[in-house]
Amino acid sequence: MRGIFILLLGIVSGVIATVMYVTLTDLPGEDAASNAGGGNARLSLDEDALARIYEQVLGPTLDPDTPLSVLVGVEDEGLLRITALVGPLGIEEEATLVLNPEVVEGELLLEVVEGTGSLAGGPEGMMEILQEVLRGQLSALAGGLPYRLVSITTRGGQITLEIAV
């Protein structure tokens, strides 16, 4: 009888220890943005959402009959890689842009790492367009209240911007 009691006590202790471990620590593969910067609101955008946003913003700057395709890559190293193809298939003009998003004094700053093409005023113009759109999204997230950007996380094809209102 004593042996069964010790066995049951061991099983119960193991279950309790496992539950405590799982609830008190991050699991492997869990998104690190879940506890990243101490802000109280987050904006997460995946590669497809960034591409659609960029297409909608760049579209009006072009002739309405000009085809536009945008591809965005969010790299785990923290860079955003944007490729815009403008024109009919086979004779497209390609514009590329690699951006490094940073938090500078509580604001989003996109730094141009490399860029080619003359679309929307070149790399600097393309960067400014995306930066203003993202800042507008953060302002809307804050409900128009003053906010401070506290962290930027790029992981798994997503960029997460965390603010403190």
C-alpha positions as CSV (number, residue, x, y, z in Angstrom):
1,M,0.0,0.0,0.0
2,R,2.8,2.3,0.8
3,G,4.4,1.7,-2.6
4,I,1.2,2.6,-4.4
5,F,0.9,5.8,-2.4
6,I,4.5,6.8,-3.3
7,L,3.8,6.0,-7.0
8,L,0.6,8.2,-7.0
9,L,2.5,11.0,-5.2
10,G,5.2,10.9,-7.8
11,I,2.7,11.0,-10.7
12,V,0.8,13.9,-9.2
13,S,4.1,15.8,-8.5
14,G,5.2,15.2,-12.1
15,V,1.9,16.5,-13.5
16,I,2.0,19.6,-11.3
17,A,5.7,20.3,-12.2
18,T,4.9,19.9,-16.0
19,V,1.9,22.3,-15.8
20,M,3.9,24.9,-13.9
21,Y,6.8,24.6,-16.4
22,V,4.5,25.0,-19.4
23,T,2.7,28.0,-18.0
24,L,5.7,29.8,-16.5
25,T,8.1,29.5,-19.5
26,D,7.9,30.2,-23.2
27,L,7.6,27.0,-25.3
28,P,10.0,26.4,-28.1
29,G,8.6,28.0,-31.3
30,E,6.4,30.4,-29.4
31,D,6.4,33.8,-30.8
32,A,8.9,35.9,-28.8
33,A,6.8,39.0,-29.6
34,S,4.3,37.8,-27.0
35,N,6.5,39.5,-24.3
36,A,8.8,41.6,-26.3
37,G,8.9,45.2,-25.3
38,G,6.5,46.0,-22.5
39,G,4.0,47.9,-24.7
40,N,0.2,47.6,-24.4
41,A,-0.7,47.3,-28.1
42,R,0.7,45.4,-31.1
43,L,0.4,45.7,-34.8
44,S,1.5,42.5,-36.7
45,L,1.6,42.4,-40.5
46,D,2.7,39.4,-42.6
47,E,4.4,39.6,-45.9
48,D,1.1,39.4,-47.9
49,A,-0.5,42.2,-45.9
50,L,2.6,44.4,-46.4
51,A,2.6,43.6,-50.2
52,R,-1.1,44.5,-50.5
53,I,-0.7,47.8,-48.6
54,Y,2.3,48.7,-50.8
55,E,0.4,47.9,-54.0
56,Q,-2.6,50.1,-52.9
57,V,-0.3,53.0,-52.0
58,L,1.9,52.7,-55.2
59,G,-1.0,52.0,-57.6
60,P,-2.3,55.6,-57.8
61,T,1.1,56.9,-58.6
62,L,1.1,54.8,-61.9
63,D,-0.9,54.9,-65.0
64,P,-4.2,53.0,-64.2
65,D,-3.5,50.4,-67.0
66,T,0.0,49.6,-65.8
67,P,0.3,46.2,-64.1
68,L,1.9,46.3,-60.7
69,S,3.0,43.4,-58.6
70,V,4.7,43.7,-55.2
71,L,6.6,41.0,-53.2
72,V,7.6,41.6,-49.6
73,G,10.0,39.4,-47.6
74,V,10.3,39.8,-43.8
75,E,13.6,38.4,-42.8
76,D,14.4,37.1,-39.3
77,E,17.5,39.3,-39.3
78,G,15.2,42.3,-39.1
79,L,15.2,43.5,-42.7
80,L,12.2,44.1,-45.0
81,R,12.9,43.2,-48.7
82,I,10.5,44.7,-51.2
83,T,10.4,44.0,-54.9
84,A,8.0,45.9,-57.1
85,L,7.5,44.8,-60.7
86,V,5.8,47.4,-62.9
87,G,4.7,46.8,-66.5
88,P,3.5,43.9,-68.7
89,L,4.9,40.4,-68.1
90,G,8.3,40.0,-69.7
91,I,9.2,43.7,-69.9
92,E,8.6,44.7,-66.3
93,E,10.7,47.4,-64.6
94,E,11.9,46.1,-61.3
95,A,12.4,48.3,-58.2
96,T,14.0,46.7,-55.1
97,L,14.2,48.1,-51.6
98,V,15.8,46.6,-48.5
99,L,14.8,48.4,-45.3
100,N,16.0,48.1,-41.7
101,P,13.2,49.1,-39.3
102,E,14.4,50.8,-36.1
103,V,13.0,52.4,-33.0
104,V,14.4,55.9,-32.7
105,E,13.2,58.1,-29.8
106,G,9.9,56.2,-29.7
107,E,9.2,56.6,-33.4
108,L,9.4,54.2,-36.4
109,L,12.4,54.9,-38.7
110,L,13.0,52.9,-41.8
111,E,16.6,53.0,-43.0
112,V,17.3,52.2,-46.6
113,V,20.0,49.5,-46.7
114,E,19.9,49.1,-50.5
115,G,17.7,50.0,-53.3
116,T,17.4,50.2,-57.1
117,G,14.9,51.5,-59.6
118,S,13.1,54.9,-60.1
119,L,9.6,53.9,-58.9
120,A,8.0,56.5,-56.7
121,G,11.0,58.7,-56.5
122,G,13.6,56.0,-56.1
123,P,14.5,54.0,-52.9
124,E,14.1,57.0,-50.6
125,G,10.6,57.8,-52.0
126,M,9.5,54.2,-51.7
127,M,10.8,54.1,-48.1
128,E,9.0,57.3,-47.2
129,I,5.7,55.9,-48.5
130,L,5.9,52.7,-46.5
131,Q,7.1,54.6,-43.4
132,E,4.1,57.0,-43.5
133,V,1.6,54.2,-44.0
134,L,3.0,52.2,-41.0
135,R,3.1,55.3,-38.8
136,G,-0.6,56.0,-39.8
137,Q,-1.5,52.4,-38.8
138,L,0.3,52.8,-35.4
139,S,-1.6,56.1,-34.8
140,A,-4.9,54.4,-35.6
141,L,-3.9,51.5,-33.3
142,A,-3.3,54.1,-30.5
143,G,-6.8,55.6,-31.2
144,G,-5.2,59.0,-32.1
145,L,-3.6,59.2,-28.6
146,P,0.1,60.0,-28.2
147,Y,2.1,56.7,-28.3
148,R,5.7,55.5,-28.1
149,L,7.0,52.7,-30.2
150,V,8.8,50.3,-27.9
151,S,9.8,47.3,-30.0
152,I,10.0,45.9,-33.5
153,T,10.1,42.1,-34.0
154,T,10.6,40.3,-37.3
155,R,10.0,36.6,-37.1
156,G,8.2,34.0,-39.2
157,G,7.4,36.2,-42.1
158,Q,5.8,38.9,-39.9
159,I,6.7,42.3,-38.6
160,T,5.3,43.1,-35.2
161,L,5.4,46.8,-34.0
162,E,4.6,47.2,-30.3
163,I,3.6,50.6,-28.8
164,A,2.9,52.0,-25.4
165,V,-0.1,54.4,-25.3
